[in-house]
């Protein structure tokens, strides 16, 4: 029962942290909640699941879909969970008895309670009997009366047991002999739960007559074996020591090594009999396990966990599908000069340190690393697992990567090492993703115009002195979450249509007043610039330079100088061409 309680608690904690489940709760829709609860219940094989509000009101119950809003009938478990973080116990619901576990649902603070129950009945005591080889009875004692919950005893004996509460209680402190069905049964009780509702205990019983039958048979067999043993002992000891004991010992030792995942262990046995064949088969098995681990470890290193799962669960074949996704490209500024100035071992160490830190953040934010191209990182969100918030997750990863780079630069500066500055480009739209290449070698990757635009935006950062650029398509999907400023309207090489580009500054909730004010002033200056009110725009750009040293404002001051000297045509649409 304790093992089962621990399993329930572990399962409940995993479910309470499930991201999809939290999303279902956030909808507040009762049908959605019931559907999510039923899916989770089926995954762990529970009998029922309940979602309870923090004030102990029932929000959804898989066993009673129509129940809603009433008080949670196991409120005592919630009181215990409030004290210790989680609670479990045996509860009674109608004519049924259940084992229940209650844990909080964290987001990240507790927002609700999750209750998981398993029915305690004939199936459970049957499993316990198979394990203990003894009859098991579960009883509920209250007011000096015994109520039988479940038992493996024959029906007449069940009535005799429940009619003897005094004998049951006496079996708790020490084993006692109870007469049932006309025969003696050794009985020992164990308290499972004791509270104001009574005592729940398990009683283990074994018939003395059945127990001794095996002894009598064994005694007769031992007498016969003893006579034969006197004749065969001398020859048997010699033969066993030379032919059986040593190879069996070697095989047993090999099995223990494999159990400890030491698959490099081999058995050395020069024999041409069954033991030799067994040793050879053992070594072949160990070699196969080594190869399996190598393949699994290699696959986990060369592709993301999501792609590895997709490849392992289905047939690997060429092909792709069009999805709405977000593509991400990053590049280290001035990496060619950095690589020329550093020794190869130092460069590799620095690059691996940088790529490891960035890759961890991408995976934490639900992204898939497509590939590393030297110092460049290519990643995407929205495949192979569909993600409706792919743009938000991609931009959040970029913001966190820039924050992590600030910390790394501080460390590198203290260590006297080269500091790295990284440009990032992000675009959202329709892309083709899938296994691409040849029949013999393929990559799970993405292609399309939307992918190419993300790469162009990464390179465009150097014109504006920015670190994170997103397209107008991505901006439309994240503008409620991230503080951004429009930088320009551009036409990239190979594209006829102009697009607006935006610089990501910070998450809105984390943006400082200075960030907000600077973005607002730049927006005002940009409006004046596009209306060709250059005398109004110039002071605003200068203010941005004075307060934040803004490179983009410096670029616009240069543009104003050029446009004053060479006024644009009457149909000027303030679009600039980016060649790379």
N, C-alpha and C positions, 0 to 999 in steps of 0.2 A: 504493500500500500504506500509506503514511504517512497519507493522508487517511482511508482505511478504518479504520486503527487509532485515529485521533482520534475518528471517528464511534462506534466501539465503546466507547471510553472514556467519551465523553459520555453514550451510552445507558446504560452500566453505572452511572455516577454518579447519573443520574436514577432508575434502578430501585432503587438502594440506599437512596434517600431516600423511596421510595414508602410512604405510611402504611399502605395496605391490605396491601402485601407484608410489612411489619414485623409486622402483626397476625397474618398467616398463620404467620410464623416463631415467633411467641410461643406458638402452640398446641402446637408440638412434634410435631404429627401428620404422619407422612411422606406420607400421601396428600394432605393439605392442602398440604404444601410442594411436592409434585410438581405439583399442580393450579395453584398460584400461579406456579411457575416456568414451566410450559407457557404460561400466559396471557401472562406477560411476554415469553417467547421469541417467541410469535406476534406480539406488538405490534411488536417491532423486527426480526423476520425472521431471528433467529439460528438456527443449526443445533442447538445444544444449550446448556444452562445447568446449572451445578452450584452447590450450596450446600455450603460447606466450613466446618467448625468452626475455631476459632482455633488449635487444635493440629493442623491440617492433616488432619483425618479427614473423609471424605465423608459428608454428611448426606442429600443427594438429588442425582440425576443424571437429567435428562430423556431422555438417550440410553440409559441403563441403569436403568430403574425399580427393578430388584431389587437394585442395588448400594447398600450402606449400611454405614457403619462402618469401611470399609477406608481405607488411606492414600490421599491425593489424589495422582494420578500426576504432576501438574505442580507438585510441591512447590517447585521452584526459582522459579517465578513468585511464590508466596506469600512466599518469602524476600526477593525483590526488592521486593514490595509492602510488606513490613514496614519496609523501609528508606526507601522514597520515597513511600509512601501509595497507590500503584497500580503495576501492572506489566502489560506486554504482551509477546507474543512469538509465534513460530511453533513449534508443538508437533506431535508425531507420535503418533498413536493407531492402533495396528494398521497397516493399509495406507493410512490416510488422513492428510492433513496439514491442520492447522487454524491459524487465527490466533486467539489467545486474549487476553482482557483480564481482569485480576483487580483488583477494588476491594473495600474494606472496607464492610460493612453497619453503619451507625452508629445507635445508639439511646440517648444520643447518642455513647457510646463504642463502639469496634468490638466487635461480638458475633459476627460470622461473616464469611466471605469469599464474594463472589459472582463466579463465573467465567462468562464468555460466550464462545462459540466460533463461528466461521464456517469452513466448509469451503473449503479452497483447492484448486481443480480446474479443469476445462476451462471452466466458466462464467466464472471470474475472468479467466483468460488471454484468453478470447474478448472480454471487455469491454475489457481493456487493448489488445488488437489493434485494436479499433474506434476507440480513442482515439489510439493512436500510429501506426496504419497500418504497423505492423511486426510480424513474428512474435515471439512472446514464449514463452520457455521458463523454467520454474522448476525448479531442480535442487538436490539435496542432495549436497555433496561431503564424503566421509569416507574416511580411509585411502587417499587418492589414487584413489578410485573415485567415479563420478558416478551418482547415482540420480535418474531423471527423475520429477518430481512432476506436472507438467502442461505441455503445449506445444501451440501452434497449428501446428507444423510437420507435414508429412505423415509418416506412420509410418516410412518408411525413413530419412528425415532425422533423426527423433528418435533412432533407434539409432545413427546416425553421430555425432550430437552427444554422447550419453551415453558413447560409446566414446572420446572425446577429452578427458579431464579436463585435460590439459596446455594445450590450446588454450583451454579454458574459463577457466582461471585466468589465462592471459596477457591475456584480453580485459578483465580487471578494471582494470588500470592504464591501458590505452589501447585504442582500437578496433583490431581485427585482422581479417584476411581469412581465413575458413574455407571450405574446399571441401566442399560437401555436395550430393549429387544431381547431381554433375558440373558445378556452377556455383559461382561465388564469391558469398559472403555476407559483407557487412560486419557484424561482431559486436561488441557492447559489453556487458560484464557489470557488474552492480552487486550488492554484498553487502547482503542484507536482514537477516541474522542470523549471528552467529559466536559459538560457545561450545564447551564441551567435547564436544558431540555432533556437531561438524562445522560446515560453512558452508552456509547457504542463500542462493542468489543467483538473480537474474533476468538472463537473457541476451536482449537485443534484437537481431534480425537482419533484414537487408533484402537481397534478391537484387539484385546489381548490374545484371543483365540487365533485370529488371522496372523498376528505378529509371530506367535510361537510355531505356527505351522511351517513357516520357512526355516525356523531353527531346527525342528525335528527332521525335516528333509535334509538339511545341511549336516546334521549329526550322522545320519546314515551314510551319506555320501563321503563324509570325512573318514569314516571307518574303512570303507572300501578303498579310498584313495591312499590311506596310510599303508594298507597292505601292499598295494601296487608300488607305492613310492619306495618301500624298502628294497624292492628288487631293481628299480630303475634309477635310483638316486645317483649312484656312482657314475654310471655311463652318461646319464642326462647332464650332470654338472659339467663333465668334460666336454661334451658335444656343444652345450649351450655357450660355454665360455669361449670356444674357438669359432663356432659357426654362426651363432645367432646374437649373442649378447653384444659383441663389439659392433657389428653393422647396425643393429637396432639403436644402440647408443649414439652412433654417428648420425643416423637419420633423425633421431629425436632432437639432437643438438642442432642439426640443420633447420628443422622446423621452428625451433625457438628463435633462431637467428632471423628467419623470414618473418616471424611474428613481430620482431622488433624493427622491421623494415630495413634490415641489413642485407640487401639483395645481392651484394657482392660475394657472399659466403658460398663456397663450393665444397662438395664432399669428395674426398679422395678415397676410392675403393677399387682395387684391382681384382675384380671377381667376374666370372663368366656365368653366374647364376642369377636367380631372381633378385637378390640383393644388389648385384652389380647393375642390372637393368633399372632397378628402382633408383639407385644413386645417379645413373645417367639421366633418367627422366627428371629427377630433382634438379640437377645442374642445368638442364635445358629450361626448366620452368623458371629458375632464378635468373637465367640470362634473359628470358623473355620479359620478366618483371623489370630488369634493369633497362631494357630497351623501351618498355612502355613508359617508365618514369622519365627517360630522356626525351621522348616524343612529347609527353604532356608538359614537361618543364619548358621545352623549346617553343611549343605552340603558345604557352602563356607569356613568353617573352617577345615573340615576334608579332603577335596581334593582340588586340584588346580582349578582355574577358568576354565582352558581349559578342564580338565576332567569333572568338573561339567556341563559344556555346552554339552559335548559329552554324558553324562548320561541323561541329561534332553531332548535332542533333538531326542533321539532314544530309542528303546526298550532295557532295560538292560538285557543282557543274557551272559552266559558264552561263552568264546571263545577268540581267539587271532589271530594275524597276524604277519608275519615276516617283519621287516623293517630294513633299515639301520639307526642306531641311535648312540647316544653317552651316555654312562652310567657314573655316577659320584658317588663316595663314599668319605665320609670324617669322621674323627674320631679325638677326642681331645686327644692329647698326655698325658699319665699319668693320665687319668680321674679317674681310680680306686683309686689312692692315693689321688687325689683331693677330691673325694667324701667322703673318710674316714676321712679327716681332717676338713670337714665343717659341720655345722649344716644343717639339712634338709631344713628348709625354705630359708636359704642363698644359698644353692646349687640350689634349684629350681629357685630362682630369677635370679641367674647368668646364669643358663642354658637357661631359657626362653629368657633372654636378648640376649644371643648369638644366639639362634636358630631363633629369630625374625629378627635380623640383617642379618643373612645369607639367610634366606628364602626370604626376600625382594629382595636381589640381584639376586637370582636364578630366581625369577619371572620376574624381570626387564629385564633379559637377555633371556627371552623366554623359560625357563626351567619349568619342571613339577616336583614337590616334590613328590616322590613315597611314602616315609615314613620316620618317625623319629624312630630310634632304640636306645633308651637311649640318649647318646650324639652324636650318629652317624646320618648323613644325607645321604639319598639315593635319587638321582634325575636322570632325563634323559631328553634328547633333541631329537626331531624328531617325537614325537607322543603326543597327538592324531593328532595334526596338523603337516603335513609334513614340514620339514625344511631342505633344502639342505645344510645350513651352521651350522648344529647341532654341529659339532666338534669345530668350531671357537667360537660359542656362549657359549659352555660349558667351554672352556678354559678361555675365557674372564671373565665369572662369577667367576671362581676359582681365577684368578688374582685379581679381584675386592674384593673378599671375604678376601684374605690375606691382601690387603691394608686396608680394613675396620677393620680387626682384629688388625692391628698396632694402629689404632686410639682408638679402644676399650681398648687395653692393656694400653695405656697412661692414659685413664680415670680411669681404674681399679687401676692402680699404684698410681694415685693421691688420690684415695679413700681408699687406703690401702686394696684392695681386691685382690683375687687370679687372676693371669693372665693366659689366655688360649692360647695354641699353637696347631694348627690344621694341620693334614696331609690329603692330598687329592690325590685320584687316579682316572684317567680318561682313558677310552678305547672306541674306536669306532668300529662298525662292525654290523653284522646281529644279531638281537635280536627278540624274540617273545614278543609282548606287547598286552595286552587286559584285559578283565575281567576274573579273575581267582579265584577259591575257590569252594564253594558249591552253590547250588541253593538258599540257604537262606542267605548266607553271602559271599561276594566276594570283591576283590580289583582290581583296575585298576593298573597293575604292569607289570614288565618286567622279563624275565628269559632267560638263555642261557649261553654258554661258554664265550661270550664276556662280559656279565655282571659279571661273576665270576672273569674274569681277572682284571676288574676295581677294584674289592674289594681286590684282591691280591696286586695290585699296591699301593693301599692306605697303606696297611700294610708294603710294602717294603720300604716306606720312612724312617723308623727308621734305616735301615741298612746304608743309605747314608746321614742321617741328612738333607734330603730335605723336602720340603713342598708340592710341586705339581709334581707328576709323571704322564707321559702319555706314552702310548704304541707307537710302531713304526707306527701302523695303524692310530692313531690320529695325530701323528707328521707329517705324509705325507699330511694331510689335512690342517695343520695350519702353516707349516714352513715358508710360505711367510708373515705371519702376526706376529708371536711371535718368540722372541729370545729364543732358547732352546739349551741345550747341551746334547749330548749322555752321559749317566752315565755308562751303563753296558749292557752286553748281558747275559740274565738270563733264567732259566727254572723254572717256578713256580710249586708248588706242584700240582700233578694231571694232568700235561701237559707234553708231550714228546718234543714238538717243542720249541726251544729257540726263544726268542724275544729280540729286542733291546728296551731299555727304555730310556726316555729323561726327564730331569728336565726343567720345564718352568721357565724362568727367568723374562721376562717382554714382553710387546708388543714392537715390533721392533721400532716403532716411539717414544717410551718413554724410550728406553734403553740408559743408560749413557755410555760414553766411557769406564769407568772402567768395567762395566758389559760386554761389547763387548770384551775387552782385556782379561778379566779373562776367558770368555768362549773359546776364541781362544787358550789361553795357555793350558787350560785343554784338549781341543781337540788334541793339539799337543802332550801333555804328554800321552794321552790315546793311540794314534797311536804308540808311542814308546813302551809303555807297552805291547801292543798286539804283537809287533814284537820282544818281549823279549829283547829289548835294555834298560834294567833296569837302567844302569848307566846314560843314557840320560833322562829317564822318571823321575827319583827321584828328580833332581833339579827343574824340571818344576812343579811337584806336590808341592814341598816345597814352591816355589814362590806363588802358589795359596793360600797356607795356610797362608803365611806371609801377603799377601795383603788383603785377604777376610776371613781368618779363616775357609776355606772350609773343612767341615767334610768329603766329598767324597774324597778329595785329601789325607786326613789323612788315610782313609780306604785303598787307593791304596798304600800308603807307607808301611802299615802293610802287604799288599799282596806281595809287592816286597821283604820285609824281609823274608816272608815265602817261596816264590818261589826261592830265592837265596839259602836258607838253604835246600829246597827240590825241585829241578828243576822239572818242569812238564814233562809229556810224550811227545814224538815227535809229536803225533797227537792232542796236546792240542788245543782246539778251543776257549780258553778264555771265556768259558761259566760257569757261577756260578749258583748253585741251591739255590733257595729261598724256604725254607720249609714252611713259613707261610705268 
